[in-house]
């Protein structure tokens, strides 16, 4: 069979809310093929399929705005729970 996984995570480097990083990874059969990183601000592809999707998703302003908003909505909102 096939295994597909999406992992959204917040990395907290300090108690300062400026040191938070949001990462949204897509994995197929244990190989990450595309990732959004809030520090980079766009999708990066690691396979041929990932590069194709990254180019398409990065050209869609709505998708990028939604992902960039996850840092505020998901990570910063839950920072107190983490600490």
N, CA, C and O atoms as CSV, one atom per row, in Angstrom:
chain,resi,resn,atom,element,x,y,z
A,1,UNK,N,N,0.807,-1.181,0.000
A,1,UNK,CA,C,0.000,0.000,0.000
A,1,UNK,C,C,0.851,1.246,0.000
A,1,UNK,O,O,2.081,1.199,0.000
A,2,UNK,N,N,0.159,2.347,0.001
A,2,UNK,CA,C,0.789,3.653,-0.018
A,2,UNK,C,C,0.508,4.387,1.285
A,2,UNK,O,O,-0.514,4.163,1.932
A,3,UNK,N,N,1.414,5.251,1.652
A,3,UNK,CA,C,1.301,6.004,2.893
A,3,UNK,C,C,1.445,7.490,2.587
A,3,UNK,O,O,2.477,7.919,2.071
A,4,UNK,N,N,0.416,8.281,2.904
A,4,UNK,CA,C,0.472,9.728,2.717
A,4,UNK,C,C,0.236,10.392,4.062
A,4,UNK,O,O,-0.660,9.999,4.809
A,5,UNK,N,N,1.043,11.400,4.368
A,5,UNK,CA,C,0.963,12.054,5.660
A,5,UNK,C,C,1.196,13.558,5.494
A,5,UNK,O,O,2.010,13.988,4.677
A,6,UNK,N,N,0.473,14.336,6.276
A,6,UNK,CA,C,0.693,15.779,6.334
A,6,UNK,C,C,1.003,16.121,7.785
A,6,UNK,O,O,0.245,15.760,8.686
A,7,UNK,N,N,2.100,16.808,8.012
A,7,UNK,CA,C,2.527,17.149,9.360
A,7,UNK,C,C,2.632,18.666,9.474
A,7,UNK,O,O,3.406,19.299,8.755
A,8,UNK,N,N,1.845,19.245,10.386
A,8,UNK,CA,C,1.931,20.668,10.685
A,8,UNK,C,C,2.537,20.799,12.070
A,8,UNK,O,O,2.059,20.189,13.026
A,9,UNK,N,N,3.591,21.596,12.174
A,9,UNK,CA,C,4.245,21.734,13.469
A,9,UNK,C,C,4.723,23.159,13.689
A,9,UNK,O,O,5.004,23.899,12.746
A,10,UNK,N,N,4.806,23.521,14.960
A,10,UNK,CA,C,5.333,24.811,15.376
A,10,UNK,C,C,6.623,24.551,16.134
A,10,UNK,O,O,6.662,23.722,17.043
A,11,UNK,N,N,7.660,25.250,15.763
A,11,UNK,CA,C,8.934,25.139,16.455
A,11,UNK,C,C,9.145,26.419,17.249
A,11,UNK,O,O,9.169,27.517,16.693
A,12,UNK,N,N,9.296,26.258,18.557
A,12,UNK,CA,C,9.469,27.391,19.456
A,12,UNK,C,C,10.923,27.436,19.896
A,12,UNK,O,O,11.400,26.506,20.546
A,13,UNK,N,N,11.634,28.504,19.551
A,13,UNK,CA,C,13.042,28.604,19.915
A,13,UNK,C,C,13.247,29.393,21.201
A,13,UNK,O,O,14.315,29.322,21.808
A,14,UNK,N,N,12.229,30.148,21.624
A,14,UNK,CA,C,12.320,30.911,22.866
A,14,UNK,C,C,10.909,31.280,23.300
A,14,UNK,O,O,9.945,31.036,22.574
A,15,UNK,N,N,10.791,31.866,24.479
A,15,UNK,CA,C,9.479,32.308,24.948
A,15,UNK,C,C,9.008,33.555,24.210
A,15,UNK,O,O,7.830,33.908,24.256
A,16,UNK,N,N,9.928,34.208,23.537
A,16,UNK,CA,C,9.584,35.368,22.728
A,16,UNK,C,C,8.783,34.890,21.519
A,16,UNK,O,O,9.222,33.995,20.798
A,17,UNK,N,N,7.618,35.481,21.297
A,17,UNK,CA,C,6.763,35.041,20.186
A,17,UNK,C,C,7.373,35.316,18.815
A,17,UNK,O,O,6.837,34.866,17.803
A,18,UNK,N,N,8.482,36.044,18.767
A,18,UNK,CA,C,9.142,36.291,17.491
A,18,UNK,C,C,9.953,35.082,17.027
A,18,UNK,O,O,10.308,34.992,15.851
A,19,UNK,N,N,10.248,34.155,17.934
A,19,UNK,CA,C,11.083,33.011,17.605
A,19,UNK,C,C,10.299,31.762,17.251
A,19,UNK,O,O,10.760,30.652,17.516
A,20,UNK,N,N,9.125,31.918,16.658
A,20,UNK,CA,C,8.290,30.774,16.309
A,20,UNK,C,C,8.381,30.520,14.807
A,20,UNK,O,O,8.409,31.449,14.000
A,21,UNK,N,N,8.425,29.238,14.457
A,21,UNK,CA,C,8.487,28.837,13.051
A,21,UNK,C,C,7.388,27.813,12.789
A,21,UNK,O,O,7.254,26.841,13.533
A,22,UNK,N,N,6.602,28.025,11.736
A,22,UNK,CA,C,5.544,27.090,11.339
A,22,UNK,C,C,6.023,26.296,10.142
A,22,UNK,O,O,6.507,26.863,9.163
A,23,UNK,N,N,5.886,24.974,10.224
A,23,UNK,CA,C,6.288,24.086,9.128
A,23,UNK,C,C,5.118,23.177,8.775
A,23,UNK,O,O,4.516,22.561,9.654
A,24,UNK,N,N,4.803,23.096,7.500
A,24,UNK,CA,C,3.734,22.246,6.978
A,24,UNK,C,C,4.363,21.316,5.940
A,24,UNK,O,O,4.708,21.751,4.842
A,25,UNK,N,N,4.510,20.040,6.289
A,25,UNK,CA,C,5.202,19.064,5.437
A,25,UNK,C,C,4.237,18.049,4.861
A,25,UNK,O,O,3.278,17.645,5.518
A,26,UNK,N,N,4.493,17.642,3.638
A,26,UNK,CA,C,3.738,16.594,2.972
A,26,UNK,C,C,4.689,15.432,2.692
A,26,UNK,O,O,5.756,15.618,2.105
A,27,UNK,N,N,4.288,14.226,3.121
A,27,UNK,CA,C,5.145,13.046,3.033
A,27,UNK,C,C,4.401,11.950,2.280
A,27,UNK,O,O,3.222,11.700,2.530
A,28,UNK,N,N,5.098,11.306,1.361
A,28,UNK,CA,C,4.536,10.154,0.650
A,28,UNK,C,C,5.530,9.008,0.764
A,28,UNK,O,O,6.687,9.134,0.365
A,29,UNK,N,N,5.070,7.894,1.309
A,29,UNK,CA,C,5.921,6.707,1.522
A,29,UNK,C,C,7.242,7.067,2.214
A,29,UNK,O,O,8.322,6.688,1.760
A,30,UNK,N,N,7.130,7.800,3.311
A,30,UNK,CA,C,8.244,8.180,4.186
A,30,UNK,C,C,9.219,9.176,3.567
A,30,UNK,O,O,10.271,9.435,4.151
A,31,UNK,N,N,8.906,9.736,2.415
A,31,UNK,CA,C,9.769,10.725,1.774
A,31,UNK,C,C,9.022,12.059,1.693
A,31,UNK,O,O,7.962,12.152,1.074
A,32,UNK,N,N,9.584,13.079,2.318
A,32,UNK,CA,C,8.986,14.410,2.254
A,32,UNK,C,C,9.150,14.952,0.835
A,32,UNK,O,O,10.256,14.966,0.294
A,33,UNK,N,N,8.047,15.396,0.238
A,33,UNK,CA,C,8.144,15.883,-1.137
A,33,UNK,C,C,7.874,17.376,-1.277
A,33,UNK,O,O,8.233,17.976,-2.291
A,34,UNK,N,N,7.245,17.984,-0.271
A,34,UNK,CA,C,7.022,19.432,-0.315
A,34,UNK,C,C,6.882,19.950,1.105
A,34,UNK,O,O,6.392,19.250,1.991
A,35,UNK,N,N,7.327,21.211,1.315
A,35,UNK,CA,C,7.262,21.797,2.661
A,35,UNK,C,C,7.038,23.299,2.554
A,35,UNK,O,O,7.637,23.980,1.722
A,36,UNK,N,N,6.149,23.800,3.429
A,36,UNK,CA,C,6.013,25.244,3.621
A,36,UNK,C,C,6.701,25.584,4.928
A,36,UNK,O,O,6.454,24.947,5.952
A,37,UNK,N,N,7.558,26.584,4.893
A,37,UNK,CA,C,8.264,27.038,6.079
A,37,UNK,C,C,7.975,28.529,6.227
A,37,UNK,O,O,8.207,29.301,5.297
A,38,UNK,N,N,7.468,28.939,7.401
A,38,UNK,CA,C,7.095,30.343,7.589
A,38,UNK,C,C,8.299,31.271,7.537
A,38,UNK,O,O,8.149,32.446,7.201
A,39,UNK,N,N,9.477,30.778,7.857
A,39,UNK,CA,C,10.682,31.602,7.773
A,39,UNK,C,C,11.023,31.901,6.311
A,39,UNK,O,O,11.402,33.023,5.975
A,40,UNK,N,N,10.889,30.903,5.456
A,40,UNK,CA,C,11.143,31.077,4.024
A,40,UNK,C,C,9.972,31.823,3.378
A,40,UNK,O,O,10.177,32.656,2.495
A,41,UNK,N,N,8.738,31.522,3.822
A,41,UNK,CA,C,7.555,32.214,3.322
A,41,UNK,C,C,6.964,31.642,2.056
A,41,UNK,O,O,6.112,32.271,1.429
A,42,UNK,N,N,7.407,30.448,1.667
A,42,UNK,CA,C,6.868,29.817,0.465
A,42,UNK,C,C,7.077,28.311,0.547
A,42,UNK,O,O,7.739,27.803,1.451
A,43,UNK,N,N,6.493,27.611,-0.424
A,43,UNK,CA,C,6.661,26.157,-0.523
A,43,UNK,C,C,7.971,25.833,-1.226
A,43,UNK,O,O,8.397,26.538,-2.141
A,44,UNK,N,N,8.599,24.754,-0.779
A,44,UNK,CA,C,9.814,24.256,-1.410
A,44,UNK,C,C,9.589,22.780,-1.729
A,44,UNK,O,O,9.181,22.012,-0.857
A,45,UNK,N,N,9.849,22.382,-2.965
A,45,UNK,CA,C,9.682,21.000,-3.388
A,45,UNK,C,C,10.993,20.243,-3.327
A,45,UNK,O,O,12.055,20.794,-3.616
A,46,UNK,N,N,10.911,18.973,-2.948
A,46,UNK,CA,C,12.107,18.136,-2.830
A,46,UNK,C,C,12.151,16.991,-3.835
A,46,UNK,O,O,13.164,16.302,-3.949
A,47,UNK,N,N,11.066,16.789,-4.556
A,47,UNK,CA,C,11.017,15.783,-5.610
A,47,UNK,C,C,10.451,16.463,-6.861
A,47,UNK,O,O,10.051,17.626,-6.810
A,48,UNK,N,N,10.418,15.746,-7.965
A,48,UNK,CA,C,9.854,16.317,-9.192
A,48,UNK,C,C,8.397,16.730,-8.981
A,48,UNK,O,O,7.984,17.818,-9.384
A,49,UNK,N,N,7.624,15.845,-8.344
A,49,UNK,CA,C,6.220,16.144,-8.047
A,49,UNK,C,C,6.118,17.317,-7.068
A,49,UNK,O,O,5.249,18.175,-7.225
A,50,UNK,N,N,6.988,17.362,-6.065
A,50,UNK,CA,C,6.983,18.432,-5.082
A,50,UNK,C,C,7.328,19.783,-5.686
A,50,UNK,O,O,6.714,20.793,-5.341
A,51,UNK,N,N,8.301,19.809,-6.579
A,51,UNK,CA,C,8.691,21.059,-7.243
A,51,UNK,C,C,7.535,21.571,-8.103
A,51,UNK,O,O,7.257,22.770,-8.128
A,52,UNK,N,N,6.869,20.662,-8.802
A,52,UNK,CA,C,5.715,21.035,-9.634
A,52,UNK,C,C,4.622,21.666,-8.772
A,52,UNK,O,O,4.090,22.723,-9.112
A,53,UNK,N,N,4.289,21.014,-7.652
A,53,UNK,CA,C,3.255,21.544,-6.758
A,53,UNK,C,C,3.702,22.846,-6.099
A,53,UNK,O,O,2.895,23.763,-5.947
A,54,UNK,N,N,4.960,22.944,-5.709
A,54,UNK,CA,C,5.459,24.165,-5.076
A,54,UNK,C,C,5.308,25.362,-6.018
A,54,UNK,O,O,4.900,26.441,-5.588
A,55,UNK,N,N,5.630,25.180,-7.280
A,55,UNK,CA,C,5.494,26.267,-8.243
A,55,UNK,C,C,4.029,26.695,-8.371
A,55,UNK,O,O,3.727,27.887,-8.420
A,56,UNK,N,N,3.132,25.724,-8.426
A,56,UNK,CA,C,1.702,26.031,-8.559
A,56,UNK,C,C,1.170,26.706,-7.299
A,56,UNK,O,O,0.462,27.709,-7.393
A,57,UNK,N,N,1.494,26.181,-6.139
A,57,UNK,CA,C,0.980,26.727,-4.885
A,57,UNK,C,C,1.589,28.087,-4.576
A,57,UNK,O,O,0.908,28.948,-4.019
A,58,UNK,N,N,2.852,28.300,-4.924
A,58,UNK,CA,C,3.487,29.594,-4.679
A,58,UNK,C,C,2.925,30.693,-5.585
A,58,UNK,O,O,3.000,31.874,-5.247
A,59,UNK,N,N,2.371,30.311,-6.722
A,59,UNK,CA,C,1.796,31.304,-7.631
A,59,UNK,C,C,0.365,31.678,-7.240
A,59,UNK,O,O,-0.206,32.603,-7.817
A,60,UNK,N,N,-0.220,30.974,-6.271
A,60,UNK,CA,C,-1.574,31.254,-5.801
A,60,UNK,C,C,-1.495,32.069,-4.510
A,60,UNK,O,O,-1.163,31.536,-3.451
A,61,UNK,N,N,-1.800,33.358,-4.606
A,61,UNK,CA,C,-1.680,34.262,-3.453
A,61,UNK,C,C,-2.593,33.846,-2.302
A,61,UNK,O,O,-2.252,34.063,-1.139
A,62,UNK,N,N,-3.740,33.257,-2.606
A,62,UNK,CA,C,-4.671,32.823,-1.559
A,62,UNK,C,C,-4.108,31.694,-0.715
A,62,UNK,O,O,-4.247,31.696,0.508
A,63,UNK,N,N,-3.475,30.736,-1.364
A,63,UNK,CA,C,-2.882,29.603,-0.644
A,63,UNK,C,C,-1.731,30.095,0.231
A,63,UNK,O,O,-1.619,29.691,1.389
A,64,UNK,N,N,-0.879,30.956,-0.308
A,64,UNK,CA,C,0.247,31.468,0.471
A,64,UNK,C,C,-0.234,32.302,1.658
A,64,UNK,O,O,0.322,32.190,2.751
A,65,UNK,N,N,-1.245,33.126,1.463
A,65,UNK,CA,C,-1.770,33.943,2.557
A,65,UNK,C,C,-2.328,33.065,3.671
A,65,UNK,O,O,-2.146,33.358,4.853
A,66,UNK,N,N,-3.007,31.986,3.288
A,66,UNK,CA,C,-3.560,31.066,4.289
A,66,UNK,C,C,-2.447,30.398,5.088
A,66,UNK,O,O,-2.535,30.310,6.312
A,67,UNK,N,N,-1.409,29.931,4.419
A,67,UNK,CA,C,-0.301,29.281,5.118
A,67,UNK,C,C,0.440,30.273,6.014
A,67,UNK,O,O,0.803,29.934,7.140
A,68,UNK,N,N,0.661,31.467,5.538
A,68,UNK,CA,C,1.350,32.477,6.351
A,68,UNK,C,C,0.529,32.847,7.575
A,68,UNK,O,O,1.092,33.185,8.616
A,69,UNK,N,N,-0.785,32.787,7.466
A,69,UNK,CA,C,-1.668,33.082,8.588
A,69,UNK,C,C,-1.659,32.013,9.666
A,69,UNK,O,O,-2.050,32.278,10.802
A,70,UNK,N,N,-1.220,30.809,9.326
A,70,UNK,CA,C,-1.185,29.726,10.307
A,70,UNK,C,C,-0.212,30.016,11.449
A,70,UNK,O,O,-0.417,29.533,12.563
A,71,UNK,N,N,0.820,30.779,11.200
A,71,UNK,CA,C,1.760,31.145,12.252
A,71,UNK,C,C,1.027,31.899,13.358
A,71,UNK,O,O,1.222,31.614,14.539
A,72,UNK,N,N,0.194,32.850,12.981
A,72,UNK,CA,C,-0.585,33.611,13.966
A,72,UNK,C,C,-1.723,32.773,14.546
A,72,UNK,O,O,-1.899,32.716,15.763
A,73,UNK,N,N,-2.495,32.123,13.669
A,73,UNK,CA,C,-3.691,31.416,14.096
A,73,UNK,C,C,-3.390,30.181,14.928
A,73,UNK,O,O,-4.038,29.947,15.949
A,74,UNK,N,N,-2.435,29.405,14.510
A,74,UNK,CA,C,-2.170,28.109,15.138
A,74,UNK,C,C,-1.023,28.171,16.141
A,74,UNK,O,O,-1.177,27.735,17.282
A,75,UNK,N,N,0.110,28.700,15.733
A,75,UNK,CA,C,1.311,28.654,16.590
A,75,UNK,C,C,1.252,29.655,17.736
A,75,UNK,O,O,1.388,29.277,18.900
A,76,UNK,N,N,1.051,30.913,17.417
A,76,UNK,CA,C,1.065,31.922,18.470
A,76,UNK,C,C,-0.125,31.761,19.410
A,76,UNK,O,O,-0.012,32.016,20.609
A,77,UNK,N,N,-1.258,31.338,18.868
A,77,UNK,CA,C,-2.451,31.131,19.688
A,77,UNK,C,C,-2.223,30.019,20.733
A,77,UNK,O,O,-2.744,30.094,21.845
A,78,UNK,N,N,-1.456,29.009,20.373
A,78,UNK,CA,C,-1.223,27.871,21.265
A,78,UNK,C,C,0.130,27.922,21.986
A,78,UNK,O,O,0.529,26.941,22.612
A,79,UNK,N,N,0.828,29.037,21.906
A,79,UNK,CA,C,2.160,29.135,22.525
A,79,UNK,C,C,2.081,28.932,24.031
A,79,UNK,O,O,2.969,28.298,24.603
A,80,UNK,N,N,1.057,29.444,24.688
A,80,UNK,CA,C,0.931,29.256,26.140
A,80,UNK,C,C,0.813,27.787,26.508
A,80,UNK,O,O,1.345,27.365,27.535
A,81,UNK,N,N,0.129,27.006,25.692
A,81,UNK,CA,C,0.002,25.569,25.951
A,81,UNK,C,C,1.361,24.872,25.837
A,81,UNK,O,O,1.650,23.930,26.575
A,82,UNK,N,N,2.174,25.341,24.918
A,82,UNK,CA,C,3.496,24.742,24.723
A,82,UNK,C,C,4.399,25.008,25.930
A,82,UNK,O,O,5.136,24.126,26.372
A,83,UNK,N,N,4.332,26.237,26.456
A,83,UNK,CA,C,5.181,26.594,27.575
A,83,UNK,C,C,4.542,26.181,28.880
A,83,UNK,O,O,5.117,26.401,29.946
